Amino acid sequence: MKKGLFLFFMCMMAVLVLAACGGSDSTSGESEETGKVTDDSTNANEVVESDEVVEIEFLHMHTGDVVEKLVEKYHQSQDNVRVKATFTEGSYEGIVEEVQMRATTGDFPDVITNGHVYTRFAIDTLPVVPLQSFMDEESYDTSDFFPKMLTLGQSDDGEQYGMPFAVSTPVVFYNADHFAEVGLDPENPPKTWDELREAAAKLTVNDRFGIYFDYQITGNWLYQAMVETAGGKMMKDDLSGVAFDTDAGRKALQYWVDLVNEDKSMPNIDRTQAAQSFMSGNTSMYVTTTASLTSFRTQSDFDVRTAVFPTVDGQERVVPAGGNNLFMMSEDPKKQAAAWDFIKFAASAEGTTHIAQEIGYMVTRQSPLDDASLMGDFLEEVPAAKVTYDQVDQMVPWYNFPGSAGSRVYQIVQDNIQAALLKQKTVDEAITDAAEKANELLK
């Protein structure tokens, strides 16, 4: 996130909190203290079965026309709710910034995509409406969802606030043609950190790089995967401070430093340049979100394959869940009901299949995987899409730093990772500095 956004984040926080808590004159039907729907709320079924047309706004950060296609499918399914899809730049931070700006007027969108990295922040700070009351009212069946995906939108006490919409895990994309060219077996990709490093060294030929770890993804997502796979943690269990100032945290960063500076198999470039380098055949492996699958498949002229995230030292693989939930922010009871109806459609078997096939995210339910007309045939045609499901049992939540300082902590970690890669700091200095500065903010 740009530094200017952090300053803006802090300046707007007071305004946002006032907007979230000061609804005493509102006729929204929400409880002032909890944001829950009160007894005068409108049942979603009443909205979609009435003659009244309710318009809601859906604020999202997905590029292209994927969301517009989803909205059109929803419109075809019923006549009484109309969704205005609004795109905002800046990924998950862009959503947060836009919502904060709207806090000055109270004109919040009705539904938003909220990154899993900001789940705690949204629940604690934003005027989001819990979905649990809607689910309880109609005995909404959640048995088809992957249980770990449902937890991504829950508060610490298990109340459902967000509905899983787009979910991903980190995987290894690789150029199977390059593998065959240097004598590596495309059918047997690297499974461990050591094997991955050895393969990257072999693939670093003819002015090509062997690998790129997409470490710049927002929220230190890939660093979390490395640290926790190495047996460490990002946060202490009681959330009192960071926990990456350990051997695991250092081992993770040292691995990247060695790829860049010792092996010279990984370029130190930004993630946009790195993605282009992979798709153009100038980098052989790219470790990033499975959500990149569609763009890599459609924009590359080689055999794109995937492998599970590598393990180290016999430890179990740990993959944080990337992506976003759908959160409700409607104040008017009728719009709340309409928003809930749209959320249900977006999270349905059809809706989650659309997002998975169009972008590359995972479906959030089991049934599409078992249905040939949904994901069944697609997975046979695109085997690279299967791999992320092979590690779904090792999925953990994307850690959330608590409080309003969390976003700045992410940047502190990111800055120190970059300093180590540039050899401006030793690995030990980078990790120690990041932990000390982060803990100061989290006090």
Backbone torsions as a table, in degrees:
resi	resn	phi	psi	omega
1	MET	NA	142.4	-179.8
2	LYS	-68.1	149.0	-176.7
3	LYS	-61.0	-34.2	179.8
4	GLY	-60.6	-31.6	179.0
5	LEU	-68.2	-33.6	179.0
6	PHE	-64.6	-42.9	178.7
7	LEU	-63.7	-42.1	178.6
8	PHE	-63.4	-40.8	179.9
9	PHE	-54.9	-47.2	-176.8
10	MET	-72.8	-37.9	179.9
11	CYS	-65.5	-36.0	-176.0
12	MET	-83.8	-12.8	-173.7
13	MET	-59.2	-44.5	-178.7
14	ALA	-62.2	-40.8	178.7
15	VAL	-63.7	-42.8	-178.3
16	LEU	-63.0	-44.6	-179.1
17	VAL	-62.3	-41.0	177.9
18	LEU	-63.1	-42.3	-179.9
19	ALA	-65.1	-36.3	-178.0
20	ALA	-72.3	-30.7	-172.1
21	CYS	-104.2	-14.7	-171.2
22	GLY	-99.2	52.6	-176.4
23	GLY	-98.6	35.1	-173.0
24	SER	-68.6	-24.7	-179.2
25	ASP	-97.7	4.8	-174.3
26	SER	-79.6	149.5	174.0
27	THR	-109.4	29.3	-171.5
28	SER	-73.6	-19.5	-175.8
29	GLY	83.7	10.9	177.4
30	GLU	-97.7	149.8	171.0
31	SER	-71.6	131.4	-177.3
32	GLU	-63.6	-32.4	-175.1
33	GLU	-83.7	-37.5	-172.3
34	THR	-115.0	-16.7	-176.6
35	GLY	78.0	4.9	-179.8
36	LYS	-75.2	154.4	179.7
37	VAL	-72.9	133.4	179.7
38	THR	-90.7	-177.5	-170.7
39	ASP	-65.2	-16.8	-178.6
40	ASP	-91.4	14.8	179.1
41	SER	-70.3	159.1	-178.0
42	THR	-98.3	133.4	178.1
43	ASN	-68.1	136.8	-177.4
44	ALA	-60.4	-36.5	179.9
45	ASN	-64.1	-33.0	177.9
46	GLU	-65.6	-34.9	-180.0
47	VAL	-67.2	-50.9	-174.5
48	VAL	-75.0	-13.9	179.5
49	GLU	-101.8	-2.3	-179.5
50	SER	-90.9	177.8	177.2
51	ASP	-91.2	-6.5	-177.9
52	GLU	-80.5	136.9	176.9
53	VAL	-98.9	124.2	179.9
54	VAL	-110.5	129.4	178.7
55	GLU	-104.4	133.3	177.6
56	ILE	-128.1	159.0	178.5
57	GLU	-109.4	135.6	178.4
58	PHE	-116.5	109.1	179.7
59	LEU	-92.4	122.8	-175.2
60	HIS	-140.6	172.6	-177.8
61	MET	-127.2	19.2	-178.8
62	HIS	-90.6	123.3	-177.6
63	THR	-75.6	170.8	-179.7
64	GLY	76.9	-159.6	-176.4
65	ASP	-110.2	20.0	-176.2
66	VAL	-62.1	-46.8	-178.2
67	VAL	-68.2	-39.7	179.1
68	GLU	-60.8	-38.0	176.6
69	LYS	-66.0	-39.9	177.8
70	LEU	-63.3	-44.3	179.2
71	VAL	-61.6	-40.2	179.6
72	GLU	-64.3	-40.2	176.1
73	LYS	-60.3	-40.9	179.1
74	TYR	-65.0	-43.3	178.8
75	HIS	-60.7	-36.2	178.8
76	GLN	-69.0	-20.9	-176.8
77	SER	-85.1	-16.6	-178.8
78	GLN	-161.8	168.4	-172.6
79	ASP	-116.8	-3.7	-168.2
80	ASN	-107.9	-5.4	175.6
81	VAL	-125.0	131.9	176.6
82	ARG	-121.3	130.9	-174.9
83	VAL	-109.4	126.4	173.1
84	LYS	-98.3	112.0	-179.6
85	ALA	-86.7	124.8	179.9
86	THR	-119.1	119.8	179.7
87	PHE	-90.5	140.1	173.6
88	THR	-128.2	142.0	179.1
89	GLU	-74.0	162.0	170.1
90	GLY	96.7	13.9	177.4
91	SER	56.0	-141.6	-174.0
92	TYR	-69.1	-33.7	176.3
93	GLU	-67.0	-33.7	177.3
94	GLY	-63.3	-37.9	176.6
95	ILE	-63.6	-48.0	-179.6
96	VAL	-59.3	-44.6	-179.2
97	GLU	-62.9	-43.4	-179.6
98	GLU	-64.0	-42.8	178.9
99	VAL	-63.6	-40.3	179.2
100	GLN	-64.9	-39.1	177.9
101	MET	-63.3	-38.7	-179.4
102	ARG	-72.1	-15.4	178.2
103	ALA	-62.9	-23.8	-179.7
104	THR	-68.0	-24.3	-179.4
105	THR	-114.4	-15.0	-177.1
106	GLY	78.3	9.1	-178.8
107	ASP	-90.3	73.9	-177.2
108	PHE	-82.8	150.5	171.3
109	PRO	-66.6	164.3	-178.1
110	ASP	-85.5	-33.9	178.9
111	VAL	-138.1	140.7	176.7
112	ILE	-133.4	154.6	165.8
113	THR	-88.3	124.2	-179.0
114	ASN	-122.0	122.1	-177.9
115	GLY	-58.7	143.5	179.2
116	HIS	-58.0	-25.6	179.1
117	VAL	-70.0	-15.5	179.8
118	TYR	-115.2	22.0	179.4
119	THR	-61.2	-51.2	-179.5
120	ARG	-62.2	-41.8	179.8
121	PHE	-60.5	-44.5	-179.0
122	ALA	-64.0	-44.6	-177.8
123	ILE	-66.5	-40.6	-175.6
124	ASP	-81.2	-25.6	-167.5
125	THR	-122.1	-39.7	-175.2
126	LEU	-85.6	153.6	178.2
127	PRO	-79.2	60.1	-179.8
128	VAL	-87.6	150.9	-177.2
129	VAL	-100.4	123.1	177.9
130	PRO	-58.4	140.0	177.4
131	LEU	-87.5	-11.3	-173.8
132	GLN	-58.6	-38.8	-177.7
133	SER	-66.4	-36.5	177.1
134	PHE	-67.5	-40.7	-179.9
135	MET	-65.1	-42.7	-179.4
136	ASP	-67.0	-38.5	-176.3
137	GLU	-59.6	-38.5	-177.7
138	GLU	-110.9	14.1	-178.3
139	SER	51.0	51.4	-177.3
140	TYR	-60.3	126.5	-175.2
141	ASP	-82.3	117.9	179.5
142	THR	-107.8	7.6	-172.5
143	SER	-65.6	-21.4	-178.4
144	ASP	-82.7	-18.2	-179.8
145	PHE	-72.8	147.7	168.2
146	PHE	-65.4	122.2	-175.0
147	PRO	-52.9	-40.6	-178.1
148	LYS	-66.2	-26.4	178.8
149	MET	-75.3	-34.9	176.9
150	LEU	-62.8	-36.7	-177.5
151	THR	-66.4	-17.8	-178.2
152	LEU	-66.1	-19.7	180.0
153	GLY	-112.3	18.6	-176.7
154	GLN	-104.6	151.5	173.2
155	SER	-76.7	175.3	-178.4
156	ASP	-61.0	-26.7	-180.0
157	ASP	-93.8	10.5	173.6
158	GLY	88.3	6.6	178.7
159	GLU	-78.8	134.2	-177.1
160	GLN	-81.4	116.7	175.6
161	TYR	-104.8	-43.6	-177.4
162	GLY	-115.7	150.6	177.2
163	MET	-105.2	128.6	-178.8
164	PRO	-59.9	128.4	-175.5
165	PHE	-118.6	-56.6	178.7
166	ALA	-127.5	122.4	-176.9
167	VAL	-131.3	140.0	-179.8
168	SER	-142.3	165.4	169.7
169	THR	-131.3	159.3	175.8
170	PRO	-76.5	133.1	177.9
171	VAL	-133.0	168.0	176.5
172	VAL	-99.9	111.0	170.8
173	PHE	-84.6	138.7	178.9
174	TYR	-145.0	152.0	-179.8
175	ASN	-87.7	103.2	-175.9
176	ALA	-64.4	-29.3	178.4
177	ASP	-65.1	-41.1	177.9
178	HIS	-65.5	-38.4	178.5
179	PHE	-57.3	-51.2	-178.2
180	ALA	-62.9	-36.3	-177.7
181	GLU	-62.5	-37.0	-177.2
182	VAL	-101.2	9.0	175.8
183	GLY	89.0	12.0	173.7
184	LEU	-88.8	150.1	-177.2
185	ASP	-86.8	110.9	179.3
186	PRO	-62.1	-22.3	-179.6
187	GLU	-84.1	-8.1	-177.0
188	ASN	-135.2	72.1	-176.9
189	PRO	-68.2	163.2	-179.8
190	PRO	-58.2	143.0	-178.0
191	LYS	-115.2	-15.0	-177.4
192	THR	-127.5	167.2	177.1
193	TRP	-59.0	-42.7	-178.9
194	ASP	-64.1	-44.4	179.6
195	GLU	-64.5	-37.4	179.9
196	LEU	-66.7	-41.1	179.9
197	ARG	-66.1	-41.7	178.5
198	GLU	-63.9	-42.4	178.7
199	ALA	-64.6	-40.8	179.5
200	ALA	-61.3	-39.2	179.0
201	ALA	-64.5	-42.0	178.8
202	LYS	-66.1	-33.7	-176.9
203	LEU	-81.0	-11.1	-180.0
204	THR	-84.3	82.7	-178.5
205	VAL	-141.3	160.5	173.2
206	ASN	52.5	45.1	179.5
207	ASP	64.2	16.0	175.5
208	ARG	-99.0	152.8	172.7
209	PHE	-98.5	150.2	-177.1
210	GLY	-82.8	-30.9	-171.0
211	ILE	-158.8	157.5	169.6
212	TYR	-144.8	127.0	171.9
213	PHE	-95.0	126.4	-175.2
214	ASP	-79.9	63.1	-172.4
215	TYR	-72.1	-13.5	-177.9
216	GLN	-85.0	-1.9	176.4
217	ILE	-54.4	139.3	-176.8
218	THR	-49.3	145.9	173.0
219	GLY	74.1	19.7	178.7
220	ASN	54.2	35.3	-172.9
221	TRP	-59.9	-48.6	-176.5
222	LEU	-74.2	-30.1	175.2
223	TYR	-64.8	-38.6	175.6
224	GLN	-59.0	-44.2	179.7
225	ALA	-59.6	-41.2	179.8
226	MET	-67.6	-48.2	-176.9
227	VAL	-62.7	-46.4	-175.1
228	GLU	-75.7	-30.3	173.6
229	THR	-67.5	-29.0	177.4
230	ALA	-81.8	3.1	176.3
231	GLY	98.2	6.1	-178.7
232	GLY	-101.7	-169.4	178.4
233	LYS	-139.1	157.6	175.4
234	MET	-90.0	-33.1	-177.7
235	MET	-129.7	149.6	172.2
236	LYS	-68.0	152.3	-176.3
237	ASP	-59.5	-33.4	-179.3
238	ASP	-90.2	7.6	177.6
239	LEU	62.3	20.8	-178.0
240	SER	-81.0	-13.2	-179.4
241	GLY	178.9	175.9	-179.3
242	VAL	-76.5	160.7	-177.4
243	ALA	-130.7	12.3	-178.1
244	PHE	-86.9	-1.3	178.7
245	ASP	-81.7	63.5	-174.4
246	THR	-141.2	178.3	176.4
247	ASP	-59.4	-38.6	-179.4
248	ALA	-64.4	-43.3	179.3
249	GLY	-63.9	-39.1	178.7
250	ARG	-71.4	-39.6	179.8
251	LYS	-61.6	-40.9	-179.6
252	ALA	-62.6	-47.9	-178.8
253	LEU	-70.0	-38.3	179.5
254	GLN	-60.3	-36.5	179.4
255	TYR	-59.1	-47.0	179.4
256	TRP	-67.5	-41.3	179.1
257	VAL	-59.7	-40.3	180.0
258	ASP	-67.8	-38.9	178.0
259	LEU	-60.9	-41.7	-176.3
260	VAL	-77.0	-47.1	-167.8
261	ASN	-101.6	-30.5	179.9
262	GLU	-93.2	-55.2	-178.4
263	ASP	-79.7	-28.1	-175.4
264	LYS	56.4	34.2	178.2
265	SER	-97.0	-8.0	179.9
266	MET	-124.7	124.2	178.6
267	PRO	-76.6	147.1	175.9
268	ASN	-98.5	79.8	-178.5
269	ILE	-129.1	171.6	-179.2
270	ASP	-78.7	166.9	-170.9
271	ARG	-68.0	-30.1	177.4
272	THR	-67.1	-44.9	177.1
273	GLN	-63.7	-39.2	-178.5
274	ALA	-66.0	-41.3	178.4
275	ALA	-62.8	-42.5	178.3
276	GLN	-64.8	-37.6	178.4
277	SER	-63.0	-40.5	178.2
278	PHE	-65.7	-49.3	-176.4
279	MET	-65.4	-27.4	179.7
280	SER	-89.2	-0.3	177.0
281	GLY	86.5	16.4	180.0
282	ASN	-98.3	-7.3	172.0
283	THR	-134.6	135.8	-169.7
284	SER	-89.8	-30.5	179.4
285	MET	-132.3	144.7	-178.2
286	TYR	-139.8	116.3	-178.0
287	VAL	-97.6	112.0	-174.6
288	THR	-161.0	-169.7	-178.8
289	THR	-69.9	143.4	176.0
290	THR	-62.9	-15.9	177.9
291	ALA	-65.4	-11.5	177.6
292	SER	-83.0	-2.4	-171.6
293	LEU	-57.0	-50.0	-175.0
294	THR	-63.2	-45.0	-179.5
295	SER	-65.6	-39.4	178.9
296	PHE	-66.0	-41.5	-179.6
297	ARG	-64.8	-43.2	-172.9
298	THR	-83.3	-19.4	-175.7
299	GLN	-112.1	8.5	178.1
300	SER	-116.9	148.0	-179.8
301	ASP	-109.0	26.6	177.3
302	PHE	-128.5	176.6	-178.1
303	ASP	-79.0	101.3	-179.4
304	VAL	-87.8	124.0	178.4
305	ARG	-127.5	169.8	-179.2
306	THR	-131.7	154.4	175.2
307	ALA	-137.9	156.6	179.9
308	VAL	-65.7	160.4	178.6
309	PHE	-63.1	134.9	-174.5
310	PRO	-72.7	154.6	178.9
311	THR	-105.2	173.0	-179.4
312	VAL	-148.1	141.3	173.9
313	ASP	54.8	30.6	178.7
314	GLY	73.2	5.6	178.8
315	GLN	-73.8	155.8	175.7
316	GLU	-73.3	141.5	176.6
317	ARG	-61.5	140.1	174.6
318	VAL	-130.3	122.3	-178.9
319	VAL	-125.2	116.9	177.8
320	PRO	-70.8	147.5	179.7
321	ALA	-81.5	116.0	173.5
322	GLY	-89.0	179.7	177.5
323	GLY	101.7	-154.7	-172.9
324	ASN	-150.7	158.1	172.6
325	ASN	-100.4	166.3	168.2
326	LEU	-99.3	123.5	177.1
327	PHE	-114.7	145.0	178.2
328	MET	-97.8	137.3	177.1
329	MET	-128.4	6.9	-178.7
330	SER	-59.7	143.5	175.6
331	GLU	-103.6	-39.2	-179.0
332	ASP	-73.0	132.9	-177.4
333	PRO	-56.7	-38.5	180.0
334	LYS	-67.7	-37.8	178.2
335	LYS	-71.9	-32.4	174.8
336	GLN	-61.1	-44.5	180.0
337	ALA	-64.5	-41.3	178.2
338	ALA	-66.1	-41.0	179.1
339	ALA	-62.7	-42.2	178.7
340	TRP	-62.1	-39.9	179.4
341	ASP	-63.9	-41.2	177.9
342	PHE	-67.0	-41.6	179.1
343	ILE	-59.8	-42.6	179.1
344	LYS	-60.7	-41.7	179.6
345	PHE	-66.2	-45.1	-178.1
346	ALA	-62.4	-30.4	-179.1
347	ALA	-95.4	4.3	-179.5
348	SER	-73.1	173.5	177.9
349	ALA	-59.3	-41.1	179.0
350	GLU	-68.7	-43.5	-178.1
351	GLY	-64.7	-46.3	-178.4
352	THR	-68.8	-31.0	175.2
353	THR	-65.0	-41.2	178.5
354	HIS	-58.7	-48.1	-178.7
355	ILE	-64.9	-40.2	-179.0
356	ALA	-65.2	-45.6	-176.2
357	GLN	-76.2	-34.5	-176.9
358	GLU	-78.2	-32.4	-175.7
359	ILE	-112.3	-46.7	-176.9
360	GLY	126.1	-1.1	176.8
361	TYR	-66.8	172.1	176.4
362	MET	-84.2	149.9	166.7
363	VAL	-71.2	150.9	-176.7
364	THR	-97.3	-0.1	-178.3
365	ARG	-125.2	158.5	177.9
366	GLN	-78.3	-38.6	-171.1
367	SER	-57.6	-38.7	178.6
368	PRO	-60.8	-31.3	179.4
369	LEU	-67.8	-26.9	-177.8
370	ASP	-93.5	-3.2	-175.4
371	ASP	-108.2	116.9	-178.1
372	ALA	-59.9	-33.9	-177.1
373	SER	-75.8	-14.4	178.2
374	LEU	-102.6	-94.0	-177.2
375	MET	-98.5	-16.4	-174.2
376	GLY	-56.0	-59.4	-179.9
377	ASP	-65.3	-36.2	-178.8
378	PHE	-60.9	-43.0	-179.1
379	LEU	-67.5	-29.0	175.6
380	GLU	-71.8	-36.4	-179.9
381	GLU	-77.4	-31.2	-177.4
382	VAL	-124.9	77.0	-177.0
383	PRO	-60.8	-23.2	178.3
384	ALA	-62.5	-20.8	179.9
385	ALA	-79.2	-12.3	-176.0
386	LYS	-77.1	-32.2	-166.4
387	VAL	-58.7	-40.5	-177.5
388	THR	-59.9	-28.8	178.4
389	TYR	-74.8	-19.5	177.9
390	ASP	-70.3	-16.0	-179.2
391	GLN	-121.1	18.0	-179.2
392	VAL	-64.9	-29.0	179.7
393	ASP	-72.6	-16.7	177.0
394	GLN	-97.2	9.8	-178.8
395	MET	-73.0	137.1	175.2
396	VAL	-129.6	161.3	178.1
397	PRO	-64.3	146.7	169.6
398	TRP	-67.6	118.6	-172.4
399	TYR	-61.5	146.6	-179.6
400	ASN	-119.5	113.5	172.3
401	PHE	-66.8	137.1	-175.7
402	PRO	-77.2	156.5	172.3
403	GLY	76.5	-177.3	-175.5
404	SER	-76.1	-11.6	-178.3
405	ALA	-87.6	-6.4	-174.6
406	GLY	-54.6	-43.1	-177.6
407	SER	-63.4	-36.8	178.9
408	ARG	-70.1	-30.4	177.3
409	VAL	-64.5	-41.6	178.1
410	TYR	-56.2	-43.0	-178.3
411	GLN	-68.3	-36.7	177.5
412	ILE	-60.1	-46.2	178.5
413	VAL	-62.3	-45.3	-179.4
414	GLN	-60.4	-44.5	-179.5
415	ASP	-62.0	-38.3	-179.3
416	ASN	-75.6	-32.1	172.6
417	ILE	-60.7	-46.1	-179.3
418	GLN	-64.0	-39.5	178.7
419	ALA	-61.7	-38.1	178.8
420	ALA	-69.7	-40.7	179.4
421	LEU	-64.6	-32.4	178.8
422	LEU	-85.9	0.5	-179.1
423	LYS	62.4	26.8	173.3
424	GLN	-79.8	-23.7	175.5
425	LYS	-137.6	153.0	169.7
426	THR	-72.7	164.5	177.6
427	VAL	-58.5	-44.1	-179.6
428	ASP	-62.5	-42.9	178.6
429	GLU	-63.4	-42.8	-178.1
430	ALA	-63.1	-45.9	-178.8
431	ILE	-67.8	-44.0	179.9
432	THR	-62.7	-45.7	179.8
433	ASP	-63.1	-43.6	-179.3
434	ALA	-62.1	-43.9	-178.6
435	ALA	-66.0	-43.4	-178.7
436	GLU	-64.1	-45.7	-179.4
437	LYS	-67.4	-39.0	179.1
438	ALA	-64.5	-44.8	-179.1
439	ASN	-64.6	-32.7	176.1
440	GLU	-62.4	-41.0	-179.5
441	LEU	-71.0	-31.2	-175.0
442	LEU	-86.0	-1.6	179.8
443	LYS	-66.1	NA	NA
